[in-house]
Every structure is written in C-alpha cells, then in structure tokens.
C-alpha cells in the first residue's frame, strides 16, 4: 500500500514554498511525511506550487484521519483499498495551511 498527498498552494516564490512545505510537514507530522518531490510550480497553473508527500502508515485508518482534519470540501472516489479524495477550498475552511487551494489524497495498493 502507498498513501500520498499532493497539495497545491499559492506561494509566489521558492523561498515561500519552503516555508509552506515545512508548515504542511508539521500538520502531517503523525503520518511521517516524506517528500517525494521538491516543491515546484504546477504546470497547469504556474501560480500554484505542488507539494508531494508519502505518508505512513499507508492504511485506510490513516487515510480517514487525514480526511477528518478538514470537515468540508472533499470529493471521494474509489472504495476499499484503492481510494482517492480531492479537497477544494471552501469558504470558512482550510486544509493543511491557509495557502492550499486544493489537494489530492490517495491510498493505492
């Protein structure tokens, strides 16, 4: 199993991207986040940077715990061991940091 998250945030510079990456890592600390790529501008929307982390343990319980950290904005796909959820910013809510515009969380075999 693999549990990973990709978050897309407005940050404006590589220096600010490092700060956002550190903030995301702090929020996800109990899932032992490990970068699987350096923050970089998202090719479809260059005003957003992409932040990607592998999380552990890679389990449905961990997947659901990440989801519970923000109560609104989720679209859930898949079922059982192959799951994916996308979070989009909703007024009055934030996920990981206030700069995150959207994110994808996936649990795959």
C-alpha positions in Angstrom: 0.0 0.0 0.0 1.0 3.6 -0.6 -0.6 6.7 0.9 0.4 10.0 -0.6 -0.8 13.6 -0.7 -0.3 16.3 -3.3 -1.2 19.8 -2.2 -1.3 22.9 -4.4 -0.8 26.2 -2.8 -0.3 29.9 -3.8 3.2 30.9 -2.6 4.8 33.2 -5.2 8.5 32.1 -4.7 10.7 29.1 -4.0 11.6 30.7 -0.6 8.0 30.9 0.4 7.4 27.3 -1.0 10.0 26.0 1.5 8.1 27.7 4.4 4.8 26.2 3.2 6.4 22.8 2.8 7.6 22.9 6.4 4.2 24.0 7.6 2.5 21.1 5.8 5.0 18.7 7.2 4.2 19.9 10.7 0.5 19.4 10.2 1.1 15.9 8.9 3.8 15.0 11.5 1.9 11.9 12.9 2.0 10.4 9.3 5.8 10.7 9.0 5.6 12.8 5.8 8.5 12.2 3.4 8.9 14.5 0.3 8.7 12.6 -3.0 9.5 15.7 -5.0 10.7 19.2 -4.3 8.1 21.9 -4.3 7.7 23.3 -7.9 5.3 25.4 -9.9 2.3 23.3 -11.1 2.5 23.0 -14.9 -1.3 23.6 -15.4 -1.4 26.6 -13.0 2.0 28.2 -12.5 0.7 30.5 -9.8 0.3 27.4 -7.6 3.2 25.2 -6.3 2.9 21.5 -5.9 3.9 19.8 -2.6 4.0 16.0 -2.6 4.5 13.6 0.4 4.4 9.9 1.1 2.6 9.2 4.4 2.7 6.3 6.7 1.4 4.1 7.9 -0.3 3.5 4.5 -3.7 2.4 5.7 -7.3 3.2 5.4 -7.3 4.4 9.0 -4.5 7.0 8.2 -6.4 8.0 5.0 -9.5 8.7 7.0 -7.6 10.6 9.7 -6.2 13.0 7.1 -9.7 13.5 5.7 -11.1 14.3 9.2 -8.6 17.1 9.6 -10.9 19.3 7.4 -14.7 18.8 7.5 -15.7 20.3 4.2 -14.6 20.5 0.6 -13.9 16.8 -0.1 -14.9 14.7 -3.1 -14.4 11.0 -2.5 -13.7 8.4 -5.2 -12.9 4.7 -5.2 -13.5 2.3 -2.4 -11.8 -0.4 -0.2 -8.0 -0.3 -0.6 -7.9 1.9 -3.7 -9.2 5.3 -2.6 -8.7 8.8 -3.7 -10.2 12.1 -2.4 -9.8 15.6 -3.7 -10.1 18.7 -1.4 -11.1 22.0 -2.9 -11.0 25.2 -0.9 -14.4 26.1 0.7 -15.2 29.4 2.3 -14.5 29.3 6.0 -12.2 26.2 5.8 -8.6 25.5 5.2 -6.6 22.3 4.8 -3.0 21.9 5.9 -2.3 25.7 5.6 -4.5 28.6 4.5 -2.5 28.9 1.3 -3.6 25.4 0.0 -6.1 25.8 -2.8 -6.7 22.1 -3.5 -5.2 18.7 -2.6 -5.4 15.1 -3.6 -5.1 12.3 -1.1 -4.7 8.7 -2.4 -4.4 5.3 -0.9 -3.4 2.7 -3.6 -2.3 -0.9 -3.4 
